[in-house]
Amino acid sequence: MERVTKMVSERPVVIFSKSSCCMSHSIKTLFCDFGVNPAVYELDEIPRGRDIEQALSRQLGCSPSVPTVFIGGELVGGANQAMSLHLNRSLIPMLKKAGALWL
């Protein structure tokens, strides 16, 4: 979990993903379409990705474990939570506050 905390603190937006996950692709596309440049960690491609996935699942309660989105160091959640924030117009203000988006 310490490694996840460090990774999340390094960038305004962090997405834990898997390269084969269609929901992960959708969330990455959503953020990129806003002009955000998130740190994306493909858990099926990085060393110790499986350990990170287990930490997300067990210690943070993320189910499914990917995609998992952090904004400003805070856990947003998965695809449903990120899309809900977008639909209720809370996502862009959150991204601005974290310094991930300038408009």
N, C-alpha and C positions, 0 to 999 in steps of 0.2 A: 504494500500500500504506500510505503514511503516513496517508491519510484513513481507511482501514479501522481502523488502530490507534487513531486518535483516537476514532472512533465507538464502538469496542468498549470503550474505557476509561471512557466516560461513564456507563454503566449496568451493574448487576449481570448482567443477561441481555440479550443482543442477538441478534436473529434477522434474517438477511438472507433475503428471501422474494421471490416474485413473486405478484401478485394472482391470477393464473390457475392457480397450481400447487396441486394437491390435496394433495400431501404437505406443502407449506408450511402449508396451512390446518390439516392434522391436527396438526402440531407446535405451531402457535400456539394451537390449542384445548387441547392437552395442558397447556401452561404456564399458560394462563389458568384452566383447571379447577383447577389447584393453588393459584390465588390469586396467581400471579406476574404482574407487570405489565412484560412485556419491552418493550424498544425494538424496534420492528419497522420495518425499512426495506424497502419494496416497490421492488425494483430496476427494475421496469418503470414506475414512477411518479415516481421522484425524479431530479433532475438528476444527470448523470454516473453513473447507475445501471449503465450498460453497462460503464463503466470499473471500477467496484467489482466487478461480476460477473467481469470478466476477471482482476482481482487475486486474487479468491477462488479462481478456477480455476487460474490459472498459478502464482501464488506460494505459495499454501497447499495446492494439490493437491486442492481440493474438487471432486469429480465425483460426481453433478451439482453445479452451483454453488449451487443452492437446494434446500431450505432449508439454511442454514449457521447453526449455533448457537454462541454464545460464552457462557460462564458465568464470572463473575469475571475477565474479560479473557482467558480461555484458550479456545482452539478446542476445542469438543466434537466437532464434525463435522456430518454431515447427519442426515437422518431416522433412518437405521438406527442410528447411534451414540446418538442421543438416546433412541430407543425401547429400545435394549439397556440403557442406564443405568437407565431406568425399570423395565424388567422384572427387572433384577438388584438392584433396590432401592438403587441408588447415586445416583439423580438427586436425590431430596429432600435427602439430607445435603449434596450438592454445592450445591444452591440455598440451603440454610441457611447454609453456610459463606461463600457469596458475599454474603449479606445480602439475598437476593431473596425469602426466605420465612421467616416467623416462625410457629412452632407450639409 
